[in-house]
Each structure stands twice: as structure tokens, then as C-alpha cells.
Amino acid sequence: MTVVTGSNREYRDRLFKFIFGNPQNKEWTLSLYNAVNGSNYTDADAIELNTIENAIYMSMKNDVSFLIDNKINFYEQQSTLNPNMPMRFFLYAGMVYSSYIENNPNYRRYSSKQQKAPTPRCICFYNGMKEQGDRTILRLSDSFDGESDIEVRVTMLNINFGHNKALLDACKPLKEYSWFVDRVRSIQKTTGSLEKALDTALEELSDESVIKPFLISNKAEVKYMCITEYDEERNNREQREEGRAEGREEGRAEGRAEGRAEGRAEGKAETKRETIAKMREMGFTEEQISAIYPDKDAYDVK
């Protein structure tokens, strides 16, 4: 496994990753793991971070991935509801397990004996604006039209402030992160200024907060990440709105085209009905009419 070292100073991460995927904050990562799994591990050094940077299959890099107790944990934070998370986890997990096998000399992929690998756990921490339950299971098989031989199950946990109280109470850094995001949104909605909302929320964090000193000491990075993530959310939202508008316009255009096509078809059918009727008036036999219009019975003009 590749262990990530050093602090990220490139201002490209999500705030969630900056807090819980940072090597200098392993005790917070461990607290989050304990809260999710109901465990009580105390040795933060037992965590081996293995987050892959620049994952080519994702627009955003993976948030947090780490090994502990022979389990590979994949953690993602999502501020927009994304039912495609199982596919994202599937692609990312493939890269992580490939790296694990390549760097583990004890794993013999061609062995006649069953080779054991760490158990995967896929967790999506959701704090979007669309109302969701506290816990939702997303399955990769729902992405396919037929029965699938591959399955990935993702547990989506709602970490919006006020949801999953037991989980947030069990992990103080997560509860403070949840409160901070909720407070920023509330202030930004009132003032219209995201930067002011960030400054105010940072000030309002309790002096007893475990994450406040870290956020204050990295204030420029925190503000940049939040603004970047907010811009990304807004861009995605606008793209969805544009997509819906384009879809409606395309639908109207298709409707008009279909209407014209239907009109032309109906016009041709009416002409055929009138012609068949006139042929009967002129004394043409049914056999003679059928020779010219084999489908005449479809027009029922008798």
C-alpha cells in the first residue's frame, strides 16, 4: 500500500477530505471509522491511508481511503444526490485493489489456493440539500438492465446537521463539520456572501471545537476549498437545469416534428380512403382495388 505523507497545500481537495483524509488528522479518521462501525480502536497509527490521487475515472479525486483491521474503507462525501456512486466506488476500488495486489508479494493471484484480501467497506457521507433518510443502500446492480454477476453495495449516510444523531455524537469532528457546513449555508442564504458566511461560521465555532484550530490555521485553504466546491455544486446544478431546458425544447421540437409526420401520414391515409371510395363508385371490383391498394382493408371505407 502507498502511504500518503505530508499535508496537501494545493487547495484542490474537498473540505471533508482535508479534515478526515489528512495524515496529520488520523485520530479524526479513526474516530469517524469507530462511529461508522461501532468499534473502539484507539491506535490512530494503525490506519494506513491509501487514497489514490488523480483518479482518472472521476472528476473529483477520491476523498478518503484507508486500511485498518484488514478492511479497506472507501469514504466519499457528496453534497449532491448521486445514485451512480456504486459505479464510482467500483471503478475506484478496482484501482486500489490492483495497487494492493501489485505491492503485496504474499498475494499470489495464480495460486490454486484461495488468496485472502482486505474486506471492502463503501460509505458515502451525504450532506446535500435534497431531503434524504438517515441511511440508504445503493446497489450497482440497479445500474444494469438485467441480472448482474457483479455487485457493489454503498451505504449512504445522511450527515446533515439534525440527521443521524447517534453517528454525529459518536464522532465529534464529524458533528462539528456537519454543524459548520449547515451554518455556512444558513448565513450564506441570508447574506448572499459565501466568504462572509465562512468567516462568521469559523468565528462561531466553539472554542472547545477540536477542528476549529485546524480550520483557523488553514483558513485560506478552507475558504478556497469551500468556494470551489460551492462553485462546482452551482455549476452542476446549472448544467442540470440547462439539460432539462434543452430536453424540454428538444421534446417540443420532436413533438412538432412528430405532429407534422403524423399530419402527413393522416393526410395520405385520408387521400387513400377517398380514392378507394371513388373507385368503388366508379364500379371497380374489390379485386381490382386490392391489386392497386393491397392494404385497403386497413382503411375500412366500405
C-alpha positions in Angstrom: 0.0 0.0 0.0 1.1 3.5 -0.7 1.0 5.7 2.4 0.2 9.3 1.9 2.5 11.7 3.7 2.7 15.4 4.0 -0.1 18.0 4.0 -1.9 18.9 0.8 -1.2 22.6 0.0 -2.6 22.6 -3.5 -6.1 23.8 -2.4 -7.8 21.1 -4.6 -9.4 18.8 -2.0 -12.9 18.8 -0.6 -13.1 20.1 2.9 -14.3 16.7 4.1 -11.1 15.1 2.7 -9.0 17.9 4.1 -10.3 17.1 7.6 -10.6 13.3 7.6 -8.1 12.2 4.9 -5.2 14.3 6.2 -2.3 12.3 7.5 -1.9 14.7 10.4 -5.5 14.1 11.5 -5.5 10.3 11.7 -7.2 10.4 15.1 -10.2 12.1 13.4 -10.2 9.4 10.7 -10.1 6.8 13.4 -13.0 8.5 15.3 -15.0 8.5 12.1 -14.3 4.8 11.5 -15.3 3.9 15.1 -18.5 5.9 14.8 -19.5 4.2 11.5 -18.6 0.7 12.7 -19.4 0.9 16.3 -15.8 0.0 17.2 -13.5 1.4 19.7 -10.0 1.4 18.2 -7.5 3.8 19.9 -4.3 3.5 17.9 -4.5 6.0 15.1 -1.2 4.8 13.7 -3.0 1.6 12.8 -4.6 3.5 9.9 -2.8 3.2 6.6 -4.1 5.8 4.2 -4.1 4.6 0.6 -6.1 7.4 -1.2 -5.1 7.4 -4.9 -4.6 10.9 -6.3 -5.8 12.0 -9.7 -8.1 9.1 -10.2 -8.7 9.2 -13.9 -12.2 7.8 -13.7 -13.6 10.6 -11.5 -14.0 14.4 -11.9 -13.0 14.7 -8.3 -10.3 12.7 -6.5 -11.3 10.1 -4.1 -12.0 11.6 -0.6 -10.7 9.1 1.9 -9.4 5.5 1.5 -7.6 3.6 4.2 -6.7 0.2 5.6 -7.4 -0.9 9.2 -8.2 -4.2 10.8 -7.8 -5.9 7.3 -10.6 -3.7 5.9 -10.2 -1.3 3.0 -12.5 1.6 3.7 -13.7 3.8 0.9 -15.2 7.1 2.1 -16.8 9.7 -0.1 -18.6 12.9 0.8 -21.3 14.1 -1.6 -23.2 17.4 -1.5 -25.4 16.4 -4.4 -27.5 13.2 -4.5 -25.8 10.8 -6.8 -27.3 7.4 -7.5 -24.3 6.4 -9.5 -22.0 6.2 -6.5 -21.7 2.4 -6.7 -20.2 2.6 -10.2 -17.7 5.3 -8.9 -16.8 3.0 -6.0 -16.5 0.0 -8.3 -14.0 1.8 -10.6 -12.0 3.3 -7.7 -11.9 0.0 -5.7 -10.5 -1.7 -8.8 -7.6 0.6 -8.8 -7.0 0.3 -5.1 -7.1 -3.5 -5.1 -4.9 -3.6 -8.2 -2.3 -1.5 -6.3 -2.7 -3.7 -3.2 -2.1 -6.9 -5.2 0.9 -5.5 -7.1 2.6 -4.3 -3.9 1.8 -7.4 -1.8 4.4 -10.1 -2.5 2.3 -12.6 -0.4 -0.7 -12.3 -2.7 -0.4 -15.0 -5.4 -3.1 -14.3 -8.0 -2.5 -17.5 -9.9 -2.3 -19.7 -6.9 -4.6 -22.8 -6.7 -5.4 -21.8 -3.1 -7.9 -19.1 -2.2 -6.0 -15.8 -1.6 -7.5 -13.5 1.0 -7.7 -9.8 0.6 -8.9 -7.0 2.9 -12.7 -6.6 3.1 -14.1 -3.5 1.3 -16.4 -1.1 3.0 -18.0 1.6 0.9 -19.5 4.6 2.7 -21.0 7.8 1.1 -21.5 10.7 3.5 -24.3 12.8 2.1 -24.9 16.4 3.1 -26.9 17.7 0.1 -29.9 19.9 0.1 -32.3 17.3 -1.2 -34.1 15.6 1.7 -32.9 12.0 2.3 -33.3 9.4 5.0 -30.6 8.8 7.6 -29.4 5.6 5.9 -29.8 4.4 2.3 -28.3 1.4 0.5 -27.3 2.0 -3.1 -26.5 -1.0 -5.3 -24.5 -1.3 -8.5 -26.9 -3.9 -9.9 -29.6 -1.2 -10.1 -27.5 0.3 -12.9 -27.9 -2.7 -15.2 -30.9 -3.7 -17.3 -30.6 -7.3 -16.5 -29.3 -9.6 -13.7 -25.7 -8.8 -12.9 -22.8 -11.0 -11.9 -21.2 -8.0 -10.2 -22.5 -6.2 -7.1 -21.2 -3.3 -5.1 -23.2 -2.0 -2.2 -22.7 1.5 -0.9 -24.1 2.7 2.4 -25.2 6.4 2.1 -25.3 8.1 5.5 -27.0 11.5 5.8 -24.7 13.7 7.8 -26.7 16.9 7.5 -27.0 18.5 10.9 -30.0 17.0 12.6 -29.7 13.6 10.9 -28.0 10.5 12.3 -27.7 12.0 15.7 -26.0 8.8 17.2 -23.4 8.8 14.5 -22.6 12.5 14.8 -22.5 12.3 18.6 -20.1 9.4 18.3 -17.6 11.4 16.2 -17.0 14.9 17.5 -15.1 16.1 14.4 -17.9 14.9 12.1 -20.5 16.6 14.2 -18.6 19.9 14.1 -18.0 19.5 10.4 -21.8 18.9 9.9 -22.6 22.0 12.0 -20.1 24.1 10.2 -21.5 23.3 6.8 -25.0 23.8 7.9 -24.1 27.2 9.5 -22.3 28.4 6.4 -25.3 27.5 4.2 -27.6 29.3 6.6 -25.5 32.5 6.7 -24.8 32.5 3.0 -28.5 32.2 2.3 -29.2 35.3 4.4 -26.3 37.5 3.4 -25.7 36.2 -0.1 -21.9 36.2 0.6 -20.2 32.8 0.9 -16.9 34.3 2.0 -18.7 36.2 4.8 -20.6 33.1 5.8 -17.3 31.2 6.0 -15.7 33.8 8.2 -18.7 34.1 10.5 -19.1 30.3 10.8 -15.5 29.9 11.7 -15.8 32.6 14.4 -18.9 30.9 15.8 -17.3 27.5 16.1 -17.0 26.8 19.8 -13.5 27.4 21.3 -13.8 23.8 22.5 -14.2 22.6 19.0 -11.5 20.0 18.0 -11.5 21.1 14.4 -11.5 24.8 14.9 -7.8 25.3 15.5 -7.0 23.3 12.3 -9.5 25.2 10.2 -8.3 28.6 11.5 -4.7 27.7 10.9 -5.6 26.7 7.3 -8.2 29.4 6.8 -7.1 30.3 3.3 -7.2 26.7 2.1 -10.5 26.1 3.8 -12.1 29.1 2.2 -10.7 28.2 -1.2 -12.0 24.6 -1.0 -15.4 25.7 0.2 -15.8 28.3 -2.5 -14.5 25.9 -5.2 -16.9 23.1 -4.0 -19.8 25.6 -3.9 -19.0 26.8 -7.5 -18.8 23.1 -8.6 -22.2 22.4 -7.0 -23.7 25.5 -8.6 -22.2 24.6 -12.0 -23.6 21.1 -11.8 -27.0 22.4 -10.8 -27.0 24.9 -13.7 -25.9 22.2 -16.1 -28.8 20.0 -14.9 -31.2 22.9 -15.3 -29.8 23.6 -18.8 -30.1 20.0 -19.6 -33.7 19.9 -18.5 -34.4 23.0 -20.5 -32.7 21.6 -23.6 -34.6 18.4 -23.1 -37.9 20.2 -22.9 -37.1 22.2 -26.1 -35.9 19.0 -27.8 -39.1 17.4 -26.7 -41.2 20.2 -28.1 -39.2 20.1 -31.4 -39.7 16.4 -31.6 -43.4 16.8 -30.8 -43.7 19.3 -33.6 -41.8 17.0 -36.0 -43.9 14.1 -34.9 -47.0 16.2 -35.3 -46.0 17.1 -38.8 -45.2 13.5 -39.6 -48.5 12.3 -38.2 -50.3 15.0 -40.1 -48.6 14.0 -43.3 -49.4 10.3 -42.7 -53.1 11.1 -41.8 -53.3 13.2 -44.9 -52.0 10.4 -47.1 -54.4 8.0 -45.3 -57.4 10.3 -46.0 -56.4 10.6 -49.6 -56.2 6.9 -49.9 -59.7 6.4 -48.3 -61.2 9.0 -50.7 -59.6 7.3 -53.7 -60.8 3.9 -52.7 -64.3 5.2 -52.2 -64.3 6.9 -55.6 -63.1 3.7 -57.2 -66.0 1.8 -55.7 -68.4 4.5 -57.0 -66.9 4.1 -60.5 -67.6 0.3 -60.4 -64.2 -1.1 -59.6 -64.3 -4.5 -58.1 -62.7 -5.3 -54.7 -60.2 -7.5 -56.5 -59.2 -4.6 -58.8 -59.0 -2.2 -55.9 -56.8 -4.7 -53.9 -54.5 -5.0 -56.9 -53.8 -1.3 -56.6 -54.1 -1.0 -52.8 -53.2 -4.3 -51.1 -53.7 -2.7 -47.7 -57.1 -1.3 -48.5 -58.8 -3.2 -45.6 -56.8 -1.2 -43.1 -58.8 1.9 -44.1 -62.3 0.4 -43.6 -64.1 2.6 -46.2 -66.8 0.2 -47.1 
